[in-house]
């Protein structure tokens, strides 16, 4: 007599393999990023910048826009930790409030470049043909101009102000995102799951939003981090030339412009704003390089 072997079916829920892979990927990225001490140093600098920007009214010991004329060009002391400028304004207070302006510049200008550039890159890479040619030739024309000259031309047309400087910086950084997103889309759209999505009747918008863009996030995140530092530097350059933030706004580039004529008499009024710009750009560059290494599967241990 033959005995039949009973099979015990375990009614456990089946895990979504895609979600499991995505979660594991980002956990691995964070783990590798934490091991990168240089990237963590950059993140620490950015953390200080964000903390200063949020709590600037509480951290600032003096009024950043109104000074005391009798205290002009005072060297660093217990009363003024970083000294005063030619108008008797506390340099430390102006740098603290300038952090918020720099964060605003980075977020808004890079947001413009990210949205417009990503849209152009997706359209060029996904649809190709005449649309790809048209968009990429426009990008090539923009790249033919030096960044600062193109930004100067845009601000000259729009008028000197911080808002127009952010728009100009955002526009000149559009080609970077357009080219990176396009190259990522070209590699993603040839994969089998894109063909399967088309076969089951998904629309182009559904495919782009659900499958194409999520698989392009890694280079977009890296480029965004690196471009924020560049945008802050470019906006500071425009303010230094008098086309960005206008006095008495405590923007770091404008502070350099106000104090450049007093470099010998009050070097601290130039040195500390310049140091703030340098550290901020360095922080974003270090974090961006660390993210690039962490997101590169070829460097996976």
VENRA-V670369 format. One record per backbone hydrogen bond with DSSP energy under -1.0 kcal/mol. CO is the residue of the C=O (numbers start at 0). NH is the residue of the N-H. E is the energy in kcal/mol with one decimal. If there is no record, write none. Layout:
co nh e
CO NH E
CO NH E
This chain:
co nh e
9 11 -2.3
15 19 -2.3
16 20 -2.5
17 21 -2.6
18 22 -2.7
19 23 -2.3
20 24 -2.4
21 25 -2.2
22 26 -2.0
23 27 -2.1
24 28 -2.2
25 29 -2.4
26 30 -2.1
27 31 -2.4
28 32 -2.3
29 33 -2.1
30 34 -1.0
34 36 -1.0
35 39 -2.1
36 40 -1.9
37 41 -1.9
38 42 -2.4
39 43 -2.1
40 44 -2.0
41 45 -2.3
42 46 -2.4
43 47 -2.1
44 48 -2.2
45 49 -2.6
46 50 -2.5
47 51 -2.6
48 52 -2.4
49 53 -2.2
50 54 -2.3
54 58 -1.9
55 59 -2.2
67 70 -2.2
68 71 -1.3
73 83 -2.2
79 76 -3.4
79 82 -1.2
82 90 -2.3
84 72 -2.5
84 87 -1.6
87 67 -1.8
88 84 -1.7
89 93 -1.8
90 94 -2.3
91 95 -2.4
92 96 -2.2
93 97 -1.9
94 98 -1.1
96 100 -1.1
97 101 -2.3
98 102 -2.3
99 103 -2.3
100 104 -2.5
101 105 -2.6
102 106 -2.6
103 107 -2.4
104 108 -2.2
105 109 -1.6
106 110 -1.7
107 111 -2.1
108 112 -2.1
109 113 -3.0
110 114 -2.4
111 115 -2.2
112 116 -2.1
113 117 -2.2
114 118 -2.0
115 119 -2.4
116 120 -2.6
117 121 -2.6
118 122 -2.3
119 123 -2.4
120 124 -2.6
121 125 -2.8
122 126 -1.6
127 130 -1.1
127 131 -1.1
128 132 -2.1
129 133 -2.6
130 134 -2.5
131 135 -2.4
132 136 -2.0
133 137 -1.7
134 138 -2.2
135 139 -2.4
136 140 -2.0
137 141 -1.9
138 142 -2.3
139 143 -1.0
145 149 -2.4
146 150 -2.4
147 151 -2.4
148 152 -2.3
149 153 -2.1
150 154 -2.5
151 155 -2.3
152 156 -1.8
153 157 -2.5
154 158 -3.1
160 164 -2.0
161 165 -2.1
162 166 -1.9
163 167 -2.5
164 168 -2.5
165 169 -2.3
166 170 -2.4
167 171 -2.3
170 173 -1.4
172 176 -1.1
173 177 -2.4
174 178 -2.3
175 179 -1.8
176 180 -2.7
177 181 -2.1
178 182 -2.2
179 183 -1.9
180 184 -2.7
181 185 -2.4
182 186 -1.2
183 187 -1.9
184 188 -2.8
187 190 -1.9
190 194 -1.4
191 195 -2.5
192 196 -1.8
193 197 -2.0
194 198 -2.0
195 199 -1.7
196 201 -2.3
197 200 -1.1
202 206 -2.4
203 207 -2.6
204 208 -2.6
205 209 -2.5
206 210 -2.1
206 211 -2.2
207 212 -2.9
212 215 -1.8
215 219 -1.4
216 220 -3.0
217 221 -1.9
218 222 -2.5
219 223 -2.4
220 224 -2.1
221 225 -2.2
222 226 -2.4
223 227 -1.7
224 228 -1.0
225 229 -1.5
226 230 -3.0
227 231 -2.2
228 232 -1.9
229 233 -2.6
230 234 -2.6
231 235 -2.0
232 236 -1.9
233 237 -2.0
234 238 -2.4
235 239 -2.3
236 240 -1.4
237 242 -2.9
238 241 -1.3
242 160 -1.2
245 248 -2.0
248 250 -2.2
250 254 -2.4
251 255 -1.8
252 256 -1.9
253 257 -2.4
254 258 -1.6
255 259 -1.0
258 261 -1.8
261 265 -3.0
265 268 -1.3
266 269 -1.2
266 270 -2.7
267 271 -1.7
269 273 -1.7
270 274 -2.2
271 275 -2.1
272 276 -2.1
273 277 -2.3
274 278 -2.6
275 279 -2.0
276 280 -2.4
277 281 -2.3
278 282 -2.5
279 283 -2.0
280 284 -2.2
281 285 -2.7
282 286 -2.2
283 287 -2.4
284 288 -2.4
285 289 -2.1
286 290 -2.5
287 291 -2.2
288 292 -2.0
289 293 -2.3
290 294 -2.2
295 298 -1.4
296 299 -1.2
